[in-house]
Amino acid sequence: MPRSLTTLVLAAFLSVAPACANNPAQNGDCQDGAPAGVGGEFTATISGAEDVEFCGFATSSGQAGFGWSLQLLTPGGANSILIIGAEGEGRPDSNTYDIADYQANDATAPANEYVVLIAFEEDILGTTGFSSVEGRLTITSSSPTQVSGEFDFEARDSQGGATISVTGTFTSTNQDL
């Protein structure tokens, strides 16, 4: 991933983590929703050898000329899904987009597509990290302050063995930088 996009994505991702880490809810206990001012919300189901459900905070940010990303983080920051757009493309319009193979594309989303990284605090199927293989990201509404949609994709572990299916919905607070 190009350095400018990596820096932008990392800064946005880390800006959410401290607020989540101070929340007493852990690993998807979202009955009370996200704390005020932290971000929007997401839910996700991960299907593999076992089904796991997560929910938490959703934030997105980006800038035309750099890129756009969506950060999904469970309360406490233990589990995360990071959806990254192609370099140079800003906030997506309402539409359906392909999710590409992260490893086959050298960690860079092709034009008008996205790649995904998933990190877990605890082992799921013997690993803590997965990346996208293929799927779809559907943006149902998009504005400078909020982006909503759903995702459905396959991912494989970082060693290329186990695969999982991930489905979910989100409404993120968005910042057009």
FENJOJO-V688993 format. One record per residue. RES is the residue in three letters. SS is DSSP state (H for helix, E for strand, L for the rest). OMEGA is omega in whole degrees, -180 to 180 (999 if undefined). D_FIRST is the distance of its C-alpha to the first C-alpha in Angstrom with 1 decimal. Layout:
BEGIN
RES|SS|OMEGA|D_FIRST  RES|SS|OMEGA|D_FIRST
END
This chain:
BEGIN
MET|L|-180|0.0  PRO|L|-173|3.8  ARG|H|-178|6.4  SER|H|179|8.5  LEU|H|178|6.9  THR|H|180|6.2  THR|H|180|9.8  LEU|H|-179|11.1  VAL|H|-179|10.3  LEU|H|179|11.6  ALA|H|179|14.6  ALA|H|-179|15.5  PHE|H|-178|15.4  LEU|H|179|17.5  SER|H|180|19.9  VAL|H|-172|21.2  ALA|H|-178|21.5  PRO|H|180|24.6  ALA|H|180|26.6  CYS|H|-177|26.1  ALA|H|-180|26.9  ASN|L|-179|30.2  ASN|L|-179|31.3  PRO|L|179|33.9  ALA|L|-177|32.7  GLN|L|168|30.6  ASN|L|171|28.4  GLY|L|176|29.2  ASP|L|-171|32.6  CYS|L|-177|32.3  GLN|L|-179|35.9  ASP|L|-180|36.0  GLY|L|-180|32.7  ALA|L|177|30.1  PRO|L|-179|31.7  ALA|L|176|32.4  GLY|L|-178|29.7  VAL|L|-179|26.9  GLY|L|177|25.5  GLY|E|-177|26.2  GLU|E|174|26.7  PHE|E|168|25.3  THR|E|180|26.9  ALA|E|173|25.4  THR|E|179|27.1  ILE|E|-178|25.6  SER|E|177|27.8  GLY|L|175|28.0  ALA|L|175|30.9  GLU|L|177|31.6  ASP|E|179|30.8  VAL|E|177|29.2  GLU|E|178|29.1  PHE|E|170|27.0  CYS|E|-179|27.2  GLY|E|-172|26.2  PHE|E|178|24.4  ALA|E|174|22.1  THR|E|177|20.3  SER|E|179|17.9  SER|E|177|16.7  GLY|E|-179|15.0  GLN|E|174|15.8  ALA|L|-176|16.2  GLY|L|177|14.2  PHE|L|-178|11.3  GLY|E|-179|10.9  TRP|E|176|12.8  SER|E|178|12.7  LEU|E|-179|15.7  GLN|E|178|16.5  LEU|E|-171|19.5  LEU|E|177|21.2  THR|E|176|24.6  PRO|L|-176|27.2  GLY|L|176|27.1  GLY|L|-175|23.3  ALA|L|-176|23.8  ASN|L|-177|21.8  SER|E|172|18.7  ILE|E|-180|16.8  LEU|E|179|13.6  ILE|E|-172|13.0  ILE|E|178|9.9  GLY|E|180|10.5  ALA|L|178|9.3  GLU|L|177|8.2  GLY|L|-178|11.7  GLU|L|-179|13.6  GLY|L|-178|15.7  ARG|L|-178|17.9  PRO|L|173|18.8  ASP|L|174|22.5  SER|L|-176|24.8  ASN|E|174|24.0  THR|E|-176|22.7  TYR|E|175|19.2  ASP|E|168|17.9  ILE|E|-173|15.6  ALA|L|178|13.9  ASP|L|-177|13.5  TYR|L|-177|10.4  GLN|L|-178|11.3  ALA|L|-179|12.7  ASN|L|178|9.7  ASP|L|175|7.5  ALA|L|-179|5.7  THR|L|179|5.1  ALA|L|173|8.4  PRO|L|179|11.0  ALA|L|179|13.1  ASN|L|177|15.3  GLU|E|-178|13.9  TYR|E|171|12.2  VAL|E|-174|10.7  VAL|E|171|12.4  LEU|E|178|12.5  ILE|E|177|16.1  ALA|E|178|17.6  PHE|E|176|21.4  GLU|E|-179|23.7  GLU|E|179|26.1  ASP|E|169|25.8  ILE|E|-176|25.9  LEU|L|175|26.8  GLY|L|180|26.5  THR|E|179|22.9  THR|E|-178|21.0  GLY|E|177|17.5  PHE|E|174|16.7  SER|E|-174|14.0  SER|E|172|14.8  VAL|E|176|16.7  GLU|E|178|18.1  GLY|E|-177|19.9  ARG|E|171|20.5  LEU|E|179|19.7  THR|E|177|22.8  ILE|E|-178|23.0  THR|E|173|26.7  SER|E|-175|26.8  SER|E|176|24.6  SER|L|179|25.7  PRO|L|-177|24.5  THR|L|-177|25.7  GLN|E|175|25.2  VAL|E|180|23.3  SER|E|177|24.9  GLY|E|-180|24.4  GLU|E|179|24.1  PHE|E|180|21.8  ASP|E|-177|22.8  PHE|E|174|20.5  GLU|E|178|20.7  ALA|E|178|18.5  ARG|E|-179|19.0  ASP|E|-175|19.0  SER|L|176|16.7  GLN|L|177|19.4  GLY|L|-177|19.6  GLY|L|-175|23.1  ALA|L|176|24.1  THR|E|178|23.1  ILE|E|172|23.6  SER|E|-178|24.1  VAL|E|175|22.9  THR|E|178|24.7  GLY|E|178|25.1  THR|E|179|25.7  PHE|E|165|24.5  THR|E|-174|25.6  SER|E|164|23.2  THR|E|-175|24.0  ASN|E|173|21.7  GLN|E|170|21.0  ASP|E|-175|20.3  LEU|L|999|19.2
END
